[in-house]
Amino acid sequence: GDVTGRVELVDSHDPGVRRHGDRSSVVVSLNPLDATVVPPPEARHATITQKDKTFSPHMLAIPIGSTVDFPNLDPIFHNAFSSYNGQLFDLGLYPPGSTKSVKFKREGVVRVFCNIHSSMSAMIVVLGTPWFAVTGRDGSFNIPDVPPGEFELRLVHERATEATLQALSRRVAVPRDGTTLPVLSVSEAGQASVPHKNKYGRAYP
C-alpha cells in the first residue's frame, strides 16, 4: 500500500517558508527493520541541470547505484563538485551545452557546489531502501507500493540539525493497505549556515 503524510516546518527564518509556505525538499524514507524483505534498490538515471546559475532540483533523492547527469544549460562554464562526506567528486570545468555524470555507489548525503559560483548548491540523498519520497511545496509526500511490515522512518532536511532529525526517527508499522502518518513537525531552529569553501578548501574570491 501507499504511505502518505505531510511535513510542516517550524522555527524557520527561510523567506520561502515564512512568506510562501514552501515545505518542499524534505526527504522521507522507510527502512525495513526486517532485512529479509528488502529488495535491492533499483538504480535510476537522474538529472540535475545547471541553468541561470542554479542547480535544479535543489534536493534529489536516489537509490544507491544510481547515476546523475549534470548538464550545463548556461552560456558560461561550470564546475560541479562535492568535497563533503557522502561521495567526493570533481567534474572539472566544462563548457555550455555539455554534460558530465557521476554514479553514486554508497549511502549518504552529498552536498554539491560549483567551484566558480559560490551561490550554487544542491543536495543528493543516496538511499539503501527503495521506499522514499521528497515533499512537495505543501509538505505532502507519498511513498507507493510499501509492503506490510515494520520500518524505521527517517528524515533528511538541510536546514535541520542532526539531533532534530534523529529525534524524529520512529518505528512505523505499515499494514497491507498502506497508512497515513501523523503530521511530522521539523524545527529549523539551531541550524547555523556556514559558508562553504571551493574545491581547494579556500574561500571564494
C-alpha positions in Angstrom: 0.0 0.0 0.0 0.9 3.7 -0.1 2.4 5.5 2.9 1.3 9.1 2.8 1.8 12.1 5.1 2.7 15.7 5.5 5.7 17.6 6.9 5.5 21.0 8.5 8.5 23.3 9.0 8.6 25.4 12.2 11.0 28.0 13.7 12.1 28.9 10.1 14.0 32.0 9.0 13.9 31.0 5.4 11.9 33.5 3.2 10.4 30.8 1.1 8.9 29.1 4.2 7.8 32.3 6.0 6.3 34.1 3.1 5.2 31.4 0.7 4.7 28.3 3.0 7.2 26.3 0.9 7.7 23.0 2.7 9.4 21.2 -0.2 12.7 19.3 -0.3 12.4 17.1 2.8 13.4 13.5 2.2 11.2 10.9 3.9 12.4 7.2 3.8 11.2 3.9 5.2 13.9 1.5 6.1 12.8 -2.1 6.8 13.7 -3.5 10.2 13.5 -7.0 8.8 16.3 -7.1 6.3 15.0 -10.2 4.6 12.1 -8.3 3.0 14.3 -5.7 1.3 14.6 -6.0 -2.5 17.8 -4.5 -3.9 17.0 -0.8 -4.8 16.7 -0.4 -8.5 19.3 2.1 -9.8 17.9 5.1 -11.6 19.2 7.7 -14.0 18.5 11.2 -12.8 19.4 14.8 -13.8 20.4 18.0 -12.0 20.5 20.8 -14.5 22.7 23.9 -14.2 20.8 26.9 -15.6 20.6 30.5 -14.5 23.5 29.7 -12.1 21.2 27.3 -10.2 21.2 23.6 -9.7 17.7 22.1 -10.3 16.3 20.3 -8.5 17.9 21.6 -5.3 17.1 18.3 -3.5 17.4 14.9 -5.2 16.8 11.5 -3.6 18.1 8.4 -5.4 18.6 4.7 -4.7 22.2 3.5 -4.2 23.9 2.7 -7.6 22.1 5.5 -9.5 23.7 7.8 -12.0 23.2 11.6 -12.0 23.8 13.7 -15.1 24.9 17.4 -14.6 24.2 19.1 -17.9 25.4 22.7 -18.3 22.5 24.7 -19.8 24.0 28.1 -19.1 26.1 30.2 -21.6 29.0 30.1 -19.2 31.4 27.4 -17.7 30.5 25.4 -14.6 32.5 23.1 -12.3 30.2 20.9 -10.1 32.0 19.2 -7.2 31.5 17.7 -3.7 34.1 17.7 -1.0 31.7 16.6 1.8 31.0 13.2 3.2 28.7 11.0 1.1 30.8 10.8 -2.1 33.6 13.0 -3.3 33.7 14.1 -6.9 35.0 16.8 -9.1 33.7 17.2 -12.7 36.2 19.8 -13.6 35.5 22.9 -15.8 33.2 22.2 -18.7 31.5 24.4 -21.3 27.9 25.3 -22.2 25.9 22.6 -23.9 28.0 19.7 -22.4 27.2 17.3 -19.6 29.1 15.0 -17.2 27.8 12.2 -14.9 28.5 10.7 -11.5 27.5 7.2 -10.3 26.7 7.1 -6.5 27.9 3.9 -5.0 27.2 4.3 -1.3 24.5 5.7 1.0 24.9 9.2 2.4 24.2 12.9 2.0 26.1 14.6 -0.8 26.3 18.3 -0.9 27.0 19.7 -4.4 28.6 23.1 -5.3 30.0 24.9 -8.2 33.7 25.9 -7.9 33.1 29.1 -9.9 29.7 30.3 -8.5 29.5 30.2 -4.7 25.7 30.8 -4.7 25.1 27.4 -6.4 24.3 24.4 -4.2 22.3 21.2 -4.2 21.9 18.1 -2.1 21.7 14.5 -3.2 20.5 11.9 -0.7 21.6 8.4 -1.6 19.4 5.7 0.0 19.7 2.0 0.5 15.9 1.5 0.5 13.5 1.6 -2.4 10.8 3.3 -0.3 11.3 7.1 -0.1 9.8 10.4 -1.3 10.6 14.1 -1.4 8.0 16.5 -0.1 6.2 18.9 -2.4 5.7 22.6 -1.7 2.7 21.9 0.5 4.8 19.4 2.6 2.9 16.3 1.4 4.6 13.1 0.4 3.5 9.7 -1.0 5.6 6.5 -0.8 4.0 3.9 -3.1 4.0 0.1 -3.0 5.3 -0.3 0.5 5.0 -4.0 1.7 3.4 -4.7 5.1 5.9 -4.8 8.0 7.9 -2.8 10.5 10.0 0.1 9.3 12.2 2.9 10.7 11.1 6.3 9.4 14.0 8.7 8.7 14.0 12.3 7.5 16.7 14.4 5.8 16.3 18.2 5.7 19.3 20.6 5.1 18.0 23.3 7.5 17.5 21.0 10.4 20.2 19.8 12.9 21.2 16.1 13.0 19.8 15.9 16.6 16.4 17.2 15.4 16.2 14.7 12.6 17.3 11.8 14.8 14.6 12.7 17.3 12.0 12.5 14.5 13.1 8.9 13.6 10.5 6.4 14.7 9.2 2.9 14.3 6.3 2.6 11.8 4.0 -0.4 11.3 2.7 -0.5 7.7 -0.4 -2.6 7.1 -1.2 -4.3 3.8 -3.4 -1.5 2.5 -1.0 1.3 3.5 -1.3 4.1 6.0 -1.4 7.9 6.6 1.2 9.1 9.1 0.6 11.9 11.6 2.0 15.3 10.6 5.8 15.4 11.0 6.9 18.7 12.5 10.5 19.6 11.6 12.2 22.5 13.5 14.7 24.6 11.6 16.0 26.2 14.9 19.6 25.8 15.7 21.0 25.1 12.3 23.8 27.6 11.5 24.6 28.5 7.9 28.3 28.2 7.4 29.8 29.5 4.1 31.3 26.6 2.1 34.8 26.6 0.6 35.7 26.0 -3.0 37.1 22.6 -4.1 40.6 23.6 -3.0 39.4 24.3 0.6 39.8 28.0 0.2 37.3 30.9 0.4 35.7 32.1 -2.9 37.2 35.3 -4.3 
